[in-house]
Amino acid sequence: MANVHSNARPRTNAARICTIVGFVFAGLALLLNPLLFGIIGLVLGIVGAVLGDKPLGWYAAIANVAAIVINMVLFAALVNN
């Protein structure tokens, strides 16, 4: 077999920790403060993906953007009632 060199970074424990904390911040962004927790979670998700936790890191980043949007829509609906 030929030696195939991959350009992808191997997943580290730091990447998985950043991804998990990113998902936790997505939940906090949905419940508490969307801008503060959502942006921090977005950054943590991107950092997790860049460090090697590819699919879950990007999913955490997307979950934080979705939490920001959902919380803002719910807040606007409650204020306009």
Secondary structure, 3 states (H helix, E strand, C coil): CCCCCCCCCCCCHHHHHHHHHHHHHHHHHHHCCHHHHHHHHHHHHHHHHHCCCHHHHHHHHHHHHHHHHHHHHHHHHHHCC
